[in-house]
Amino acid sequence: MRRLILVAIIVLVVLAGFFFYETAVAPETVDAPPTATAYPCPQATPELLAVEPVTSPTDAASQIVTVTLGNGELITITSEAGEVGGTAVYPTELEIPLLPQTVHHLTVTGQVREVVQGDCTYGGYVLTTTTDVNGDPLVIERP
């Protein structure tokens, strides 16, 4: 009789163990909340490449060209006489050579400095113009 009671107790303990084990080990799964997306970078204001008017016609062997570029890194001026470049200080004054009996068509290029603020990157692009601040073509004639 003692054996029967002992076996019944063991069976009850095993059954109770399965019941509690199932609820203790297999809790309800909870979905993780969605990860937060990064805040979008604000739109940067485009930089302005501005060239002051040039003097034409001229009999000078060279001419100073004044260029303004906000956040500028490098300014390059290309014409029939070649290419002249310099660092973009505010404003940049570059002396370009002029060939005799030549019409010089100027192309001004400015590299905008790349700026990183947090996870946002701005600049790092190139601007090009063939006109001055008044919209007139950058053409210098040397007779």
Residue, then its C-alpha position, 0 to 999 in steps of 0.5 A: m500500500r505504501r508503494l502504491i501511494l508513493v507511485a501515485i505521488i510520483v505520478l502527480v509530481v511528474l504531471a504537475g511538473f509538466f504543467f508548470y514547466e510548459t507555462a514557465v518555459a514557453p511564455e507568450t512571445v512579444d514582438a519587438p517594437p520597430t526600430a526608430t528610423a534616422y531623422p532625415c537630413p535637412q535640405a541644404t541651401p545651394e551655394l552661389l557661384a558668382v563672377e563679376p563682369v569682365t572688360s572686353p575688348t582690352d589690349a592688356a596681356s592679362q585680366i583679373v577675374t573676381v569670383t565668389l563661391g560660398n563654402g568654396e574650396l577651389i576655383t578654376i577658369t578655363s579659356e583659349a589661353g589655358e587654365v588658371g586655378g586657385t583656392a577659393v577665398y572670399p572673393t577669389e581674384l584670379e589673373i588669366p592670361l590673354l592671347p593677342q588677336t583672340v576671343h577668349h570664352l571663359t568657363v568658371t568652375g568652383q568646387v564646393r567644400e564637403v561639410v559633415q554634420g552628424d550623419c548628414t553630408y553637404g557640399g562636395y559638388v562642382l558648379t560651372t558658369t559661362t556668364d557673369v552676375n548680370g547674365d552676360p557671357l564671360v567673353i574677353e576679346r583682345p585685338 
